[in-house]
Amino acid sequence: MPELPVTADPVPATPIGDLHEWQLHIQCGRCWRHVVLPLSSLAESLGGQTRVAEVIRRLHCSGFRGRERCRGTPKRVALVKVAPYGKSMQKVREIMVVDRLRHS
């Protein structure tokens, strides 16, 4: 399968193996914990052919609420393309995938 063109935005059906420079920025809707997951490491553990939508469907918080696991679902998920900038990373593009915080 050909890689994603540089100018193309990923879609829910995009395999995570094609998104080496992208991260998921996730905010739990229950405990508000914020987590950053590099898609390259998820591709190693879940397989590069796993689709973005499937990864997001599987997400549950692993933080704690009191003595028990939170297990909340994400209220906000963004796909963020990053590039090395010195010793840190710089956001190049951000695509909001799930945003349940907006009021209609």
C-alpha positions in Angstrom: 0.0 0.0 0.0 1.4 3.4 -0.9 2.3 5.8 1.9 0.2 8.9 2.6 1.2 11.9 0.5 2.9 14.6 2.5 0.1 17.1 1.9 -2.8 14.7 2.5 -4.7 14.7 5.8 -5.2 11.3 7.4 -8.7 9.9 7.5 -10.3 7.4 9.9 -9.5 4.6 7.5 -5.8 5.5 7.3 -3.5 2.7 8.6 -1.5 3.9 11.6 1.7 2.4 10.1 1.5 5.2 7.5 1.5 7.9 10.2 5.1 7.8 11.5 5.3 11.5 12.4 1.9 11.7 14.0 0.7 11.5 17.6 -2.7 11.1 19.3 -3.4 13.7 21.9 -6.2 12.4 24.1 -8.1 13.9 27.0 -10.3 11.7 29.2 -13.9 12.8 29.6 -14.1 11.4 33.1 -10.9 12.4 34.9 -9.6 15.0 32.4 -6.2 13.2 32.2 -4.2 14.2 29.1 -2.1 11.6 27.2 0.1 11.7 24.1 0.6 8.5 22.2 3.0 8.3 19.2 1.4 6.4 16.4 4.7 4.8 15.5 4.8 2.9 18.9 1.1 2.0 18.6 1.8 0.5 15.1 4.5 -1.7 16.7 2.2 -3.1 19.3 -1.2 -3.2 17.4 0.2 -3.7 13.9 0.7 -1.1 11.1 -2.5 -2.0 9.3 -4.7 -1.1 12.2 -6.9 1.9 11.2 -7.0 5.2 13.1 -10.8 4.7 13.7 -10.2 1.3 15.3 -7.5 2.7 17.6 -9.8 5.5 18.8 -12.7 3.1 19.3 -10.5 1.0 21.7 -9.4 3.9 23.9 -10.1 3.8 27.6 -8.4 5.8 30.3 -5.8 3.9 32.4 -5.6 6.6 35.1 -7.1 6.3 38.6 -10.1 7.8 40.2 -9.6 7.2 43.9 -8.5 3.6 44.2 -10.1 2.3 41.0 -9.2 2.6 37.4 -11.0 5.5 35.6 -11.8 3.5 32.3 -13.4 6.7 30.9 -13.7 7.3 27.2 -12.0 10.2 25.4 -13.8 13.5 25.2 -11.2 15.0 22.9 -8.8 13.3 20.5 -6.5 15.1 18.1 -4.1 13.8 15.5 -1.0 15.9 15.7 1.9 15.9 13.2 5.2 16.7 14.8 8.6 17.5 13.6 11.9 17.6 15.5 12.9 21.1 16.5 16.2 21.0 18.3 15.9 18.8 21.3 12.1 19.0 21.3 9.2 18.5 19.0 7.1 21.1 17.2 3.5 20.8 16.1 3.2 21.0 12.4 -0.5 20.2 11.9 -3.4 19.3 14.2 -6.6 17.6 13.2 -9.4 17.3 15.8 -10.9 13.8 15.5 -13.2 13.7 18.5 -14.4 16.8 20.3 -17.3 16.2 22.6 -16.6 19.4 24.6 -18.3 21.7 22.1 -21.9 22.6 22.9 -24.4 22.6 20.0 
